[in-house]
Structure formats: C-alpha cells, structure tokens
C-alpha cells in the first residue's frame, strides 16, 4: 500500500539513514507520477530509442547519491526534488540523441533550480483529444490535433506547463508553485487563466468539427 502524504517525511528520513526498504517504498510510490511526467516531455523522435523506465531509474540513482543534500536543504517537497532530477535526465537524453539544445526539441521551462524540457504540445493535444473523439473519427481527429497543437504552441509555455502538472501529474497548487518557482497566488491565477484559454480553444475546435453535420 502506498504511503500517505504524512508518511513521506518519515520515509525520507529513514532513507537518509540508510533504510533500503524505506528507499524502495518511497521511490515506488512516485514511479507512476514520474512516468506520466516523462511521457509528456520525452521527444516523440526518441520513442523506441529511449525507455522511460531507464530515464526514471537514472534519476533515482541521482537521488540516492544526493539524498543527504536534500536532507540538509529541503527547499521543496521531496517529490518536486525527485521530479527535477528525473527531468534533468530527460533533458540529457534530448541532447545526447538529438544533438540539439533543448529549445530545438521543445521549449525548456524553469523548474526548481534549473531547466527541464517543457511538455510536448503534441502529447498534450493527443491526450486532450482522446476524450473528445471516438476511434471511428480518425481523419477528423488528425485535423483537430493539428489545429489544437498549433493553438497550444501559441500559449505561454508556463501556462501550458501548469495545465500539464495540475491535470496529468496531479499536483496540488502548492506543489505546482514550488515546481515552477512561483508564489502560490500567482500559480493559482496562472492556472485559472490557462484553463479558461484551454476551454475556449476546445470549444472552437468542437464548433469546427460540428460544421458540415459531423
């Protein structure tokens, strides 16, 4: 059974003291959330070449090596710190395999104490449209996906990011603020604005799809 949020600090302390069972329990607890994070950020060109599980494992090894560092200076919640380390490994894979700065494969966003790849607008569009269409609308879905991705590309990168981390990574507003380096009030306002804009975009796409009797 997964630990409750209140049990996480105790697990972190036990892990720092060398309790391997606590380490395994803590990392397993966050693995599903981190898989979603990696899936949203790993460049589509790396599918089949880079395994998300390997990226997460590399981040976990980094966490084990730097756990004392976190204990000395727990500036953010443990998950935000762990997520940052895994995100840096995603960044490394982009640069290793694509031979290009992060901005060429998807804008970087400032997260915690550095940068990591922003969420792919293609991945975000696919997930949003997955709830709007059925398998028999493949051609229409492709057209909608292109239009939605173009609209998402025009959004502020931080607006896109806060939508992803609130909805797909299931962060609270306080965790989202910590991850993005924002005040909680600013994060809340940005999320409200981004959600309103997203609803407008989806309504426009639905309206276009309904024309012509679809």
Long-range contacts (C-beta under 8 A, 24 or more apart in sequence): 2-28, 2-29, 3-29, 8-78, 8-79, 9-78, 12-70, 12-71, 12-78, 13-71, 15-67, 16-67, 16-68, 16-71, 23-64, 26-78, 27-60, 27-63, 27-82, 30-79, 30-82, 30-83, 31-56, 33-79, 33-83, 33-169, 33-170, 34-59, 34-82, 34-83, 34-86, 36-168, 36-169, 37-83, 37-86, 37-87, 37-168, 37-169, 38-86, 38-90, 39-123, 40-119, 40-120, 40-123, 40-124, 40-164, 40-168, 40-169, 41-87, 41-90, 41-106, 41-116, 41-117, 41-118, 41-119, 41-120, 41-123, 42-90, 42-93, 42-117, 42-120, 43-94, 43-98, 43-105, 43-106, 43-117, 43-120, 44-120, 44-122, 44-123, 45-97, 45-98, 45-105, 46-93, 46-94, 46-97, 46-98, 49-97, 50-93, 50-97, 55-86, 55-89, 55-90, 55-93, 56-86, 56-89, 58-86, 58-89, 59-85, 59-86, 59-87, 59-88, 59-89, 60-86, 62-88, 62-89, 76-112, 76-178, 76-179, 77-175, 77-178, 79-175, 80-112, 80-175, 80-178, 80-179, 81-112, 83-111, 83-169, 83-179, 84-111, 84-112, 84-113, 84-114, 84-116, 84-179, 87-111, 87-116, 87-117, 88-114, 88-116, 90-116, 90-117, 91-115, 91-116, 91-117, 107-157, 109-157, 109-158, 109-161, 109-180, 110-180, 110-181, 111-179, 111-180, 111-181, 112-178, 112-179, 112-181, 118-157, 118-160, 118-161, 119-160, 119-161, 119-164, 121-149, 121-152, 121-153, 121-160, 122-149, 124-152, 124-160, 124-163, 124-164, 125-149, 125-152, 127-168, 128-198, 128-202, 132-202, 132-205, 132-206, 137-214, 140-209, 140-214, 144-205, 144-208, 144-209, 147-205, 147-208, 148-201, 148-202, 148-205, 151-201, 151-204, 151-205, 152-201, 155-194, 155-197, 156-194, 158-190, 159-190, 159-193, 159-194, 159-197, 160-194, 162-187, 162-190, 162-191, 162-194, 163-191, 163-194, 163-195, 163-198, 166-191
